[in-house]
């Protein structure tokens, strides 16, 4: 994602609330010092809500032989 706007340090200090609003909507903002970019303010990824155990029941399939290794792979791991 490309930065939406670039602010110098003075502007960033003066307009921090506005910058945070922009970032909260998904925008990335670059802060520069003496015309050189020094920082990028990016939105945090939202936390993933876990619904608990069994939430994928009926949506995935695990075959009965899932835990069985083919002989050549078992041999490679010293399982035979």
Backbone as ProteinMPNN parsed JSONL, in Angstrom:
{"seq_chain_A": "XXXXXXXXXXXXXXXXXXXXXXXXXXXXXXXXXXXXXXXXXXXXXXXXXXXXXXXXXXXXXXXXXXXXXXXXXXXXXXXX", "coords_chain_A": {"N_chain_A": [[0.844, -1.176, 0.0], [0.613, 2.149, -0.857], [1.848, 5.158, 0.642], [-0.457, 7.554, 1.795], [-0.235, 10.273, 2.394], [2.233, 12.743, 3.127], [3.883, 14.089, 5.889], [5.674, 16.713, 7.53], [7.731, 16.851, 10.488], [6.82, 18.902, 12.225], [4.217, 19.394, 11.226], [3.137, 16.882, 11.714], [3.167, 16.751, 14.511], [1.405, 18.835, 15.072], [-0.957, 18.008, 13.823], [-1.66, 15.47, 14.777], [-3.979, 14.057, 15.685], [-5.644, 14.14, 13.414], [-4.042, 12.75, 11.62], [-4.027, 10.226, 12.837], [-6.718, 9.565, 12.522], [-6.83, 9.293, 9.738], [-5.133, 7.097, 9.418], [-6.562, 5.192, 10.835], [-8.604, 4.678, 9.08], [-7.392, 3.122, 7.245], [-5.372, 4.244, 5.744], [-1.922, 4.898, 4.947], [0.654, 6.832, 6.383], [3.392, 8.988, 5.892], [6.094, 10.297, 7.733], [8.304, 12.958, 7.672], [11.626, 14.277, 8.08], [13.42, 17.111, 7.659], [12.842, 16.912, 4.947], [13.36, 14.262, 4.351], [12.037, 11.032, 4.392], [11.297, 9.44, 7.439], [9.691, 7.859, 8.983], [6.874, 5.624, 8.958], [3.467, 5.624, 9.427], [1.203, 3.2, 10.061], [-1.883, 1.331, 9.774], [-2.942, -0.817, 12.441], [-3.274, -4.354, 12.363], [-6.452, -5.808, 12.655], [-7.517, -7.689, 15.516], [-7.933, -11.179, 15.313], [-10.97, -12.744, 15.672], [-11.55, -15.476, 17.556], [-13.647, -18.211, 17.417], [-13.792, -20.422, 18.938], [-13.378, -23.897, 19.874], [-14.14, -26.366, 17.44], [-15.337, -24.754, 15.59], [-14.98, -24.983, 12.87], [-16.247, -27.256, 12.167], [-17.668, -29.505, 9.922], [-16.856, -28.029, 7.766], [-14.362, -28.709, 6.938], [-12.4, -31.53, 5.833], [-10.849, -34.394, 7.026], [-9.045, -37.077, 6.052], [-9.382, -40.602, 6.904], [-6.939, -41.969, 6.904], [-5.031, -40.094, 7.538], [-2.928, -39.86, 9.448], [-1.188, -41.858, 8.698], [1.908, -42.675, 7.366], [3.482, -42.869, 4.172], [5.615, -45.643, 3.28], [8.241, -44.959, 2.32], [8.608, -42.346, 3.242], [8.285, -42.694, 5.99], [10.506, -44.309, 6.46], [12.528, -42.468, 5.908], [12.326, -40.831, 8.099], [13.008, -42.534, 10.047], [11.07, -44.124, 11.176], [10.48, -46.751, 10.833]], "CA_chain_A": [[0.0, 0.0, 0.0], [1.379, 3.389, -0.969], [1.501, 6.15, 1.655], [-1.446, 8.5, 1.298], [0.153, 11.663, 2.612], [3.512, 12.903, 3.815], [3.892, 15.229, 6.804], [6.94, 16.964, 8.208], [7.602, 16.618, 11.935], [5.982, 19.948, 12.818], [2.833, 19.109, 10.837], [2.708, 15.659, 12.392], [2.866, 17.088, 15.914], [0.237, 19.715, 15.088], [-2.157, 17.339, 13.304], [-1.598, 14.055, 15.143], [-5.326, 13.469, 15.726], [-6.09, 13.982, 12.033], [-3.237, 11.663, 11.049], [-4.515, 8.964, 13.393], [-8.002, 9.283, 11.867], [-6.523, 8.794, 8.403], [-4.567, 5.761, 9.567], [-7.633, 4.311, 11.293], [-9.421, 4.308, 7.918], [-6.606, 2.256, 6.388], [-4.339, 4.977, 5.024], [-0.578, 4.934, 5.508], [1.161, 8.202, 6.403], [4.842, 9.082, 6.049], [6.564, 11.486, 8.459], [9.638, 13.306, 7.18], [12.431, 15.252, 8.811], [14.288, 17.797, 6.699], [12.525, 16.422, 3.614], [13.68, 12.843, 4.205], [11.121, 10.159, 5.131], [11.924, 8.755, 8.574], [8.758, 6.936, 9.635], [5.594, 5.386, 8.302], [2.407, 5.28, 10.374], [0.33, 2.263, 9.358], [-2.933, 0.791, 10.649], [-2.721, -2.125, 13.052], [-4.189, -5.384, 11.903], [-7.43, -6.123, 13.7], [-7.369, -9.004, 16.132], [-8.809, -12.202, 14.761], [-11.874, -13.287, 16.684], [-11.618, -16.935, 17.558], [-14.973, -18.604, 17.874], [-13.692, -21.554, 19.847], [-13.175, -25.228, 19.307], [-15.24, -26.931, 16.665], [-15.983, -23.75, 14.742], [-14.868, -25.383, 11.462], [-16.907, -28.549, 12.006], [-18.485, -29.577, 8.717], [-16.27, -27.222, 6.702], [-13.114, -29.331, 6.486], [-12.429, -32.99, 5.835], [-9.569, -35.044, 7.295], [-9.228, -38.503, 5.721], [-9.096, -41.562, 7.985], [-5.54, -42.378, 6.887], [-4.234, -38.869, 7.645], [-1.726, -40.054, 10.262], [-0.365, -42.936, 8.153], [2.948, -42.212, 6.45], [3.97, -43.835, 3.179], [6.816, -46.329, 3.774], [9.487, -44.25, 2.006], [8.721, -41.169, 4.129], [8.506, -43.227, 7.334], [11.898, -44.728, 6.507], [13.371, -41.258, 5.94], [12.263, -40.303, 9.458], [13.414, -43.583, 10.983], [9.889, -44.633, 11.872], [10.378, -48.214, 10.637]], "C_chain_A": [[0.889, 1.238, 0.0], [0.914, 4.383, 0.096], [0.577, 7.186, 1.047], [-0.99, 9.944, 1.386], [1.489, 11.685, 3.332], [3.453, 14.184, 4.64], [5.312, 15.448, 7.301], [6.689, 16.842, 9.71], [6.684, 17.649, 12.579], [4.51, 19.704, 12.486], [2.296, 17.886, 11.579], [2.357, 15.932, 13.848], [1.579, 17.906, 15.995], [-1.046, 18.972, 14.745], [-2.208, 15.852, 13.641], [-2.977, 13.402, 15.147], [-5.843, 13.201, 14.321], [-5.336, 12.829, 11.36], [-3.735, 10.311, 11.549], [-5.869, 8.584, 12.809], [-7.779, 8.718, 10.476], [-6.019, 7.355, 8.471], [-5.656, 4.769, 9.979], [-8.542, 3.879, 10.146], [-8.635, 3.488, 6.903], [-5.496, 2.942, 5.623], [-2.987, 4.83, 5.721], [-0.044, 6.346, 5.359], [2.666, 8.164, 6.644], [5.162, 10.382, 6.782], [8.013, 11.713, 8.058], [10.303, 14.328, 8.079], [13.434, 15.813, 7.813], [14.095, 17.234, 5.286], [12.808, 14.961, 3.367], [12.701, 11.993, 5.014], [11.865, 9.415, 6.243], [10.997, 7.741, 9.234], [7.506, 6.78, 8.789], [4.604, 4.971, 9.39], [1.406, 4.432, 9.596], [-0.735, 1.736, 10.312], [-2.531, -0.558, 11.219], [-3.705, -3.108, 12.463], [-5.189, -5.667, 13.014], [-7.185, -7.512, 14.26], [-8.377, -9.961, 15.513], [-9.672, -12.734, 15.893], [-11.947, -14.796, 16.521], [-12.969, -17.343, 18.12], [-14.947, -19.813, 18.785], [-13.534, -22.863, 19.111], [-14.409, -25.688, 18.549], [-15.89, -25.952, 15.714], [-15.891, -24.084, 13.256], [-15.538, -26.734, 11.187], [-17.819, -28.501, 10.781], [-17.915, -28.8, 7.544], [-14.96, -27.795, 6.178], [-13.254, -30.839, 6.58], [-11.016, -33.499, 6.063], [-9.762, -36.532, 7.038], [-8.803, -39.407, 6.879], [-7.627, -41.948, 8.045], [-4.572, -41.193, 7.017], [-2.914, -39.093, 8.372], [-0.8, -41.143, 9.738], [0.628, -42.37, 7.143], [3.246, -43.278, 5.41], [5.312, -44.402, 3.65], [8.099, -45.54, 3.515], [9.682, -43.013, 2.914], [8.961, -41.64, 5.558], [9.949, -43.668, 7.499], [12.835, -43.529, 6.632], [13.397, -40.652, 7.343], [12.627, -41.341, 10.505], [12.267, -44.169, 11.746], [9.711, -46.139, 11.704], [11.525, -48.918, 11.257]], "O_chain_A": [[1.823, 1.335, 0.797], [-0.273, 4.444, 0.415], [0.794, 7.644, -0.075], [-1.335, 10.754, 0.525], [1.83, 10.752, 4.06], [3.026, 15.23, 4.151], [6.069, 14.493, 7.476], [5.54, 16.742, 10.141], [5.846, 17.289, 13.406], [3.653, 19.797, 13.364], [1.145, 17.864, 12.013], [1.369, 15.408, 14.362], [0.759, 17.691, 16.888], [-2.103, 19.264, 15.304], [-2.745, 15.061, 12.866], [-3.12, 12.284, 14.651], [-6.42, 12.145, 14.064], [-5.924, 12.036, 10.623], [-3.852, 9.362, 10.774], [-6.145, 7.399, 12.618], [-8.457, 7.774, 10.071], [-6.428, 6.505, 7.68], [-5.663, 3.628, 9.515], [-9.181, 2.831, 10.226], [-9.141, 3.188, 5.822], [-4.743, 2.276, 4.912], [-2.922, 4.659, 6.938], [-0.259, 6.99, 4.332], [3.154, 7.41, 7.486], [4.584, 11.43, 6.496], [8.839, 10.8, 8.096], [9.646, 15.129, 8.744], [14.2, 15.07, 7.201], [15.054, 17.094, 4.528], [12.527, 14.458, 2.28], [12.551, 12.217, 6.215], [12.926, 8.836, 6.014], [11.457, 6.862, 9.963], [7.129, 7.665, 8.02], [4.882, 4.067, 10.178], [0.833, 4.881, 8.603], [-0.519, 1.697, 11.523], [-1.858, -1.347, 10.555], [-4.827, -2.748, 12.107], [-4.814, -5.757, 14.183], [-6.703, -8.4, 13.557], [-9.518, -9.595, 15.231], [-9.165, -13.125, 16.944], [-12.354, -15.311, 15.48], [-13.38, -16.869, 19.18], [-15.975, -20.19, 19.346], [-13.556, -22.917, 17.881], [-15.547, -25.44, 18.948], [-16.897, -26.281, 15.088], [-16.644, -23.529, 12.456], [-15.403, -27.286, 10.095], [-18.628, -27.587, 10.624], [-18.435, -28.898, 6.432], [-14.497, -27.415, 5.102], [-14.105, -31.359, 7.301], [-10.085, -33.084, 5.372], [-10.55, -37.184, 7.723], [-7.981, -39.031, 7.715], [-7.112, -42.229, 9.127], [-3.408, -41.304, 6.634], [-1.884, -38.566, 7.953], [0.283, -41.335, 10.291], [0.249, -41.682, 6.195], [3.26, -44.467, 5.729], [6.063, -43.716, 4.344], [8.958, -45.457, 4.393], [10.808, -42.692, 3.295], [9.765, -41.04, 6.271], [10.557, -43.438, 8.545], [13.816, -43.573, 7.375], [14.385, -40.027, 7.73], [12.565, -41.072, 11.704], [12.452, -44.666, 12.856], [8.869, -46.736, 12.373], [11.605, -50.144, 11.192]]}, "name": "protein", "num_of_chains": 1, "seq": "XXXXXXXXXXXXXXXXXXXXXXXXXXXXXXXXXXXXXXXXXXXXXXXXXXXXXXXXXXXXXXXXXXXXXXXXXXXXXXXX"}
